Amino acid sequence: MAGHSQWANIKHRKALVDSRRSKLWSKLSKAIIVAAKLGGGDPNSNVRLRTAILDAKAVSLPKDNIERAIKKGTGELDGGDVEEILYEGYGPGGVAVLVDIMTDNRNRTAPEVRKIFDSHGGNLGSTNCVAYLFERKGLIAIKQSDTNLDQVMELALENGAEDVTESGELIEIVCPTDTYSTLVEVFETQGIAMESKQVTRIPNLTVEVDSDTAVSLMKLLEKLEDHDDVQSVATNVNFTAEQLASMG
């Protein structure tokens, strides 16, 4: 992660989706449904469900919505026919793009996602054409001005973090997915505010692209993330600070 801010590369696009609360709530509800469907409705024994609930609470998804989503996942209510799919492809310049999908109709979603790729200078690829370049990890970002680096590092490493990095104004913590919810709870208990917290796909190696390619790629990523069935999008591009600034 040296010299590369994971959060800076995500933040620019994240604001677009977060500003549309109803769409975001729908995506988070799907994540809860799938987690409950795969591992049961008890967050104490289902780490993935506990993580999905934490993410939902972070954006004020109502308790009733959370409970309904859990019941849909466990089959107590109708509406739990949601499946998880990973699409892999290439963006402008041949860069790697991963798209996490949760949908109740893959026959509808697949052509829509393919069209987005095709319309923005990319194309869908075959299974494992780029997935091997990424690892699924928890990523937490904390403002350095809001806390003490030594305290954060100690808490993080004691509770399963793999990497703690200073990146500009932020402290970035990377952890395995099975310790993510524990780390979030530890920071919350200690009153440490988190700028961001999410489970995402982190590239093992990053590449840089020219400014024109960066603009085209950002448009593709934003269009994908705006799709109702897309949970998250990852790329192995390291956008420079200048590129991010020029794109607003």
LOTI-275319 format. One record per residue: x, y, z of N, C-alpha, C in turn; residue in one letter. Coordinates in steps of 0.2 Angstrom, whole numbers, padded with zeros to 4 digits, always signed. Last residue first. Layout:
BEGIN
XYZXYZXYZA ...
END
This chain:
BEGIN
-0065+0082-0050-0070+0085-0045-0071+0081-0039G -0056+0078-0059-0063+0075-0060-0068+0078-0054M -0044+0084-0054-0047+0087-0060-0054+0084-0062S -0042+0076-0042-0044+0083-0042-0047+0086-0048A -0039+0064-0048-0045+0064-0044-0047+0072-0043L -0027+0068-0054-0032+0065-0058-0039+0066-0054Q -0019+0072-0044-0020+0077-0049-0026+0074-0053E -0017+0060-0037-0021+0065-0033-0023+0071-0038A -0020+0046-0048-0016+0051-0044-0020+0056-0041T -0027+0030-0045-0028+0037-0048-0023+0042-0044F -0022+0015-0049-0021+0020-0043-0021+0027-0047N -0032+0001-0054-0029+0008-0055-0028+0012-0049V -0039-0010-0052-0032-0010-0050-0028-0004-0052N -0055-0008-0045-0051-0008-0050-0044-0008-0048T -0072-0013-0040-0065-0012-0039-0061-0012-0045A -0088-0010-0034-0084-0010-0040-0077-0009-0037V -0103-0016-0026-0097-0013-0026-0093-0014-0032S -0116-0020-0030-0114-0019-0023-0108-0014-0022Q -0128-0017-0042-0121-0017-0041-0120-0015-0033V -0141-0016-0045-0139-0022-0043-0132-0023-0041D -0143-0002-0049-0147-0005-0043-0144-0011-0041D -0129+0007-0054-0133+0002-0055-0136-0001-0049H -0118+0015-0050-0125+0018-0049-0131+0013-0051D -0107+0008-0052-0109+0009-0045-0116+0012-0045E -0107+0010-0066-0108+0003-0064-0110+0004-0056L -0104+0024-0067-0110+0021-0070-0112+0014-0067K -0092+0024-0061-0097+0028-0058-0104+0025-0061E -0084+0017-0069-0084+0015-0062-0091+0018-0059L -0084+0025-0081-0087+0018-0081-0088+0016-0074L -0079+0037-0077-0086+0037-0079-0088+0030-0079K -0066+0032-0074-0070+0035-0068-0077+0035-0071M -0061+0029-0087-0062+0024-0082-0067+0026-0076L -0061+0042-0093-0065+0037-0096-0066+0031-0091S -0051+0048-0084-0057+0051-0085-0062+0046-0087V -0040+0039-0087-0043+0040-0080-0050+0043-0080A -0037+0042-0100-0040+0035-0098-0043+0035-0091T -0033+0055-0099-0039+0053-0103-0041+0047-0101D -0021+0053-0091-0027+0057-0088-0033+0056-0092S -0015+0036-0090-0014+0043-0092-0021+0047-0090D -0013+0026-0075-0015+0027-0082-0014+0035-0084V -0005+0013-0066-0007+0020-0067-0008+0021-0074E -0009-0001-0055-0006+0002-0061-0008+0009-0062V -0005-0012-0041-0009-0006-0045-0005-0004-0051T -0007-0028-0034-0003-0023-0037-0007-0018-0041L -0018-0033-0028-0012-0035-0025-0006-0030-0028N -0032-0023-0024-0028-0026-0029-0021-0027-0025P -0046-0027-0014-0040-0023-0014-0035-0026-0019I -0063-0025-0012-0058-0029-0015-0052-0025-0016R -0070-0023+0005-0069-0021-0002-0064-0026-0005T -0080-0018+0018-0077-0023+0015-0076-0022+0007V -0078-0002+0026-0081-0006+0022-0077-0012+0020Q -0078+0014+0032-0077+0007+0034-0081+0003+0029K -0072+0031+0035-0075+0026+0031-0073+0019+0034S -0068+0038+0046-0070+0042+0040-0074+0037+0035E -0073+0035+0063-0070+0032+0056-0073+0036+0050M -0068+0040+0079-0073+0041+0073-0069+0038+0067A -0067+0031+0093-0063+0033+0088-0068+0034+0081I -0073+0026+0105-0074+0033+0103-0070+0036+0097G -0071+0013+0108-0065+0018+0110-0067+0025+0108Q -0081+0007+0101-0081+0007+0109-0076+0012+0112T -0077+0009+0088-0083+0013+0091-0083+0013+0098E -0066+0001+0088-0065+0008+0087-0071+0012+0089F -0072-0012+0090-0067-0009+0095-0066-0002+0094V -0081-0013+0079-0084-0012+0086-0079-0010+0091E -0071-0014+0069-0076-0008+0069-0079-0007+0076V -0065-0026+0073-0061-0020+0073-0066-0014+0073L -0076-0035+0071-0072-0034+0078-0069-0027+0078T -0078-0034+0057-0083-0032+0062-0080-0031+0069S -0065-0039+0052-0067-0033+0051-0073-0030+0056Y -0061-0052+0053-0060-0048+0059-0062-0041+0058T -0064-0058+0041-0067-0061+0047-0065-0057+0054D -0057-0051+0031-0065-0050+0032-0067-0053+0039T -0042-0044+0038-0046-0050+0035-0053-0048+0036P -0038-0027+0035-0039-0032+0039-0042-0038+0035C -0030-0011+0035-0033-0016+0031-0033-0023+0035V -0032+0006+0038-0031-0001+0041-0034-0006+0037I -0025+0022+0037-0029+0016+0033-0027+0010+0036E -0027+0038+0042-0024+0031+0044-0028+0026+0041I -0025+0053+0032-0029+0047+0035-0024+0042+0038L -0019+0063+0026-0023+0065+0032-0026+0059+0036E -0007+0053+0019-0010+0060+0019-0013+0061+0026G -0008+0039+0026-0009+0041+0019-0012+0048+0019S +0000+0026+0036-0002+0033+0035-0002+0035+0028E -0007+0010+0039-0003+0014+0035-0005+0022+0035T -0007-0006+0044-0009+0000+0046-0004+0005+0043V -0012-0023+0041-0008-0017+0039-0011-0011+0041D -0020-0032+0047-0014-0034+0044-0009-0029+0042E -0029-0033+0063-0027-0030+0057-0020-0033+0054A -0032-0040+0075-0032-0043+0069-0031-0040+0062G -0031-0032+0087-0038-0035+0085-0038-0038+0078N -0019-0027+0088-0021-0032+0093-0027-0035+0091E -0018-0018+0077-0014-0024+0077-0016-0030+0082L -0028-0009+0082-0029-0012+0076-0025-0019+0076A -0022-0004+0094-0029-0007+0094-0030-0011+0088L -0010+0002+0089-0010-0004+0094-0017-0007+0094E -0014+0011+0080-0010+0006+0077-0010+0000+0083M -0021+0020+0088-0025+0016+0083-0021+0010+0080V -0011+0024+0096-0017+0021+0099-0020+0017+0094Q -0002+0030+0087+0000+0025+0091-0006+0021+0094D -0011+0041+0082-0008+0036+0078-0006+0029+0082L -0025+0047+0089-0018+0046+0090-0016+0040+0086N -0037+0057+0081-0035+0052+0085-0028+0052+0086T -0041+0066+0071-0046+0065+0076-0044+0060+0081D -0031+0068+0062-0032+0074+0067-0037+0072+0072S -0031+0057+0054-0026+0057+0059-0027+0063+0064Q -0047+0048+0052-0043+0055+0051-0038+0055+0056K -0047+0032+0045-0048+0036+0051-0044+0043+0050I -0054+0018+0037-0050+0025+0036-0052+0029+0042A -0053+0001+0033-0055+0006+0038-0051+0013+0037I -0057-0013+0025-0054-0007+0024-0057-0001+0029L -0056-0030+0023-0059-0025+0027-0055-0019+0026G -0054-0039+0007-0052-0036+0014-0057-0031+0017K -0051-0050-0006-0056-0046-0002-0054-0045+0005R -0039-0046-0018-0040-0050-0012-0046-0046-0008E -0035-0048-0035-0037-0044-0030-0038-0049-0024F -0031-0055-0046-0027-0049-0045-0029-0045-0039L -0040-0064-0049-0034-0067-0045-0029-0061-0044Y -0050-0058-0057-0051-0059-0050-0045-0061-0046A -0048-0058-0071-0044-0053-0067-0045-0054-0059V -0053-0070-0075-0048-0066-0079-0045-0061-0076C -0062-0078-0068-0055-0077-0066-0050-0074-0070N -0073-0080-0082-0072-0081-0075-0064-0081-0073T -0070-0067-0095-0072-0074-0092-0070-0074-0085S -0076-0050-0096-0071-0055-0097-0074-0062-0094G -0084-0036-0104-0084-0041-0099-0079-0046-0101L -0075-0020-0108-0079-0027-0110-0078-0032-0104N -0075-0003-0112-0073-0009-0108-0076-0015-0111G -0080+0010-0116-0073+0008-0118-0071+0002-0114G -0093+0011-0112-0088+0015-0109-0081+0013-0110H -0102+0002-0117-0103+0010-0119-0098+0014-0116S -0098-0010-0112-0097-0009-0119-0097-0001-0121D -0102-0008-0098-0095-0009-0100-0094-0007-0108F -0115-0007-0100-0112-0002-0097-0104-0002-0099I -0119-0020-0106-0120-0014-0110-0116-0008-0107K -0116-0028-0095-0112-0029-0101-0113-0022-0106R -0126-0024-0087-0119-0023-0085-0115-0023-0091V -0137-0029-0094-0137-0022-0092-0130-0020-0091E -0135-0042-0096-0135-0038-0102-0134-0031-0100P -0136-0046-0081-0130-0047-0085-0130-0043-0092A -0149-0043-0076-0143-0039-0074-0137-0040-0079T -0159-0052-0082-0159-0044-0083-0153-0041-0082R -0154-0064-0077-0155-0063-0085-0156-0055-0086N -0153-0063-0064-0147-0062-0067-0148-0061-0075R -0163-0057-0052-0164-0058-0059-0158-0057-0063N -0160-0052-0040-0165-0057-0040-0167-0059-0048D -0143-0049-0036-0148-0048-0040-0153-0053-0039T -0128-0041-0033-0133-0045-0029-0139-0044-0033M -0111-0041-0038-0118-0040-0040-0122-0044-0035I -0096-0033-0040-0100-0037-0035-0107-0036-0036D -0084-0032-0052-0091-0030-0050-0094-0035-0046V -0068-0027-0056-0072-0032-0053-0078-0029-0051L -0056-0023-0069-0062-0021-0065-0066-0027-0063V -0040-0019-0075-0044-0024-0072-0050-0021-0068A -0037-0010-0091-0036-0011-0083-0042-0016-0081V -0037-0007-0104-0036-0014-0102-0035-0015-0095G -0041+0006-0108-0034+0004-0106-0032-0003-0104G -0056+0004-0099-0052+0008-0104-0045+0007-0102P -0058-0012-0091-0060-0005-0092-0056-0002-0098G -0063-0029-0091-0058-0024-0092-0061-0017-0094Y -0070-0040-0079-0069-0037-0085-0064-0032-0085G -0082-0050-0070-0075-0048-0071-0074-0045-0078E -0094-0051-0057-0092-0050-0064-0085-0048-0065Y -0101-0062-0046-0095-0058-0047-0094-0058-0055L -0116-0063-0037-0113-0064-0043-0107-0060-0044I -0129-0069-0027-0123-0065-0027-0119-0068-0033E -0147-0068-0027-0140-0071-0028-0135-0067-0029E -0162-0068-0019-0157-0064-0021-0150-0068-0021V -0176-0071-0014-0173-0074-0019-0167-0070-0023D -0183-0066-0003-0176-0068-0002-0173-0071-0008G -0197-0064-0004-0192-0058-0006-0185-0060-0005G -0206-0068+0011-0205-0068+0004-0200-0063+0002D -0199-0072+0027-0203-0068+0023-0201-0069+0016L -0191-0083+0031-0197-0081+0035-0202-0076+0032E -0179-0085+0025-0185-0088+0022-0192-0087+0026G -0168-0078+0028-0169-0084+0032-0176-0088+0029T -0170-0066+0021-0164-0071+0020-0165-0078+0023G -0181-0061+0026-0181-0063+0019-0176-0068+0018K -0176-0058+0039-0181-0063+0038-0182-0065+0031K -0167-0048+0036-0164-0054+0039-0170-0059+0038I -0176-0038+0031-0171-0041+0026-0168-0047+0029A -0183-0035+0043-0186-0038+0037-0181-0041+0032R -0172-0029+0050-0176-0035+0053-0179-0039+0047E -0169-0018+0042-0164-0023+0044-0167-0029+0046I -0181-0011+0043-0179-0013+0037-0174-0019+0037N -0182-0008+0057-0187-0012+0054-0185-0015+0047D -0171+0001+0058-0171-0006+0061-0176-0011+0058K -0166+0010+0044-0170+0009+0049-0170+0002+0052P -0150+0015+0040-0155+0010+0038-0159+0009+0044L -0139+0024+0043-0145+0025+0046-0151+0021+0043S -0127+0020+0039-0130+0025+0035-0138+0026+0037V -0123+0011+0048-0118+0017+0047-0122+0022+0043A -0132+0001+0047-0133+0006+0053-0129+0012+0052K -0126-0006+0037-0132-0003+0036-0134+0002+0041A -0114-0010+0042-0113-0005+0036-0120-0002+0035D -0118-0019+0052-0114-0013+0054-0114-0008+0048L -0125-0028+0044-0129-0024+0048-0125-0018+0051I -0113-0034+0038-0119-0031+0034-0123-0026+0038A -0107-0039+0049-0104-0034+0045-0109-0030+0041T -0116-0049+0053-0114-0044+0057-0111-0038+0054R -0116-0057+0041-0122-0054+0043-0120-0048+0048L -0103-0062+0043-0104-0058+0037-0111-0054+0038R -0103-0069+0054-0099-0063+0054-0101-0059+0048V -0114-0076+0064-0114-0075+0056-0110-0069+0055N -0117-0077+0077-0113-0082+0074-0112-0082+0066S -0123-0064+0079-0117-0067+0084-0113-0072+0081N -0133-0063+0070-0127-0060+0068-0121-0062+0073P -0143-0075+0064-0140-0073+0070-0133-0070+0069D -0148-0081+0052-0150-0075+0054-0148-0072+0061G -0137-0089+0040-0142-0089+0046-0143-0082+0048G -0128-0089+0029-0125-0090+0036-0130-0090+0041G -0135-0086+0017-0129-0090+0017-0127-0093+0024L -0146-0077+0021-0147-0083+0017-0141-0088+0017K -0139-0067+0027-0143-0071+0031-0145-0078+0028A -0132-0062+0016-0128-0064+0022-0133-0069+0026A -0143-0058+0008-0138-0063+0006-0134-0066+0011V -0149-0048+0016-0153-0054+0014-0148-0060+0012I -0139-0039+0017-0141-0042+0023-0145-0049+0021I -0138-0035+0004-0132-0038+0007-0134-0042+0013A -0151-0029+0002-0149-0035-0002-0143-0039+0001K -0149-0018+0010-0154-0023+0012-0153-0030+0008S -0140-0011+0003-0138-0014+0009-0143-0019+0012L -0147-0007-0008-0141-0011-0009-0139-0015-0003K -0157+0001-0002-0159-0005-0006-0153-0010-0007S -0149+0011+0002-0153+0007+0007-0155+0000+0004W -0145+0017-0010-0140+0014-0005-0144+0009+0000L -0158+0022-0014-0154+0017-0018-0149+0013-0014K -0160+0031-0005-0165+0025-0006-0162+0020-0010S -0149+0040-0006-0150+0036+0000-0155+0030-0001R -0138+0046-0014-0145+0043-0016-0147+0038-0011R -0126+0048-0010-0130+0054-0010-0137+0052-0012S -0119+0037-0012-0121+0038-0005-0126+0044-0005D -0115+0038-0025-0120+0033-0023-0123+0034-0016V -0106+0048-0025-0111+0048-0030-0117+0044-0027L -0096+0045-0015-0101+0050-0014-0107+0050-0018A -0089+0035-0022-0093+0033-0017-0098+0039-0015K -0080+0041-0031-0086+0038-0033-0091+0037-0028R -0070+0046-0021-0073+0050-0027-0079+0048-0029H -0066+0035-0013-0070+0041-0010-0074+0045-0016K -0057+0026-0019-0064+0024-0018-0069+0030-0017I -0045+0032-0018-0047+0030-0025-0055+0028-0025N -0044+0035-0005-0044+0041-0010-0047+0038-0016A -0042+0022+0000-0048+0026+0002-0049+0032-0003W -0030+0018-0003-0035+0014-0006-0042+0019-0005Q -0016+0027-0008-0022+0027-0004-0028+0024-0007S +0000+0023-0009-0006+0022-0013-0012+0022-0008H +0013+0023-0003+0011+0028-0009+0005+0027-0012G +0011+0006+0000+0015+0012+0001+0014+0016-0005A +0004-0006+0000+0000+0000+0000+0004+0006+0000M 
END
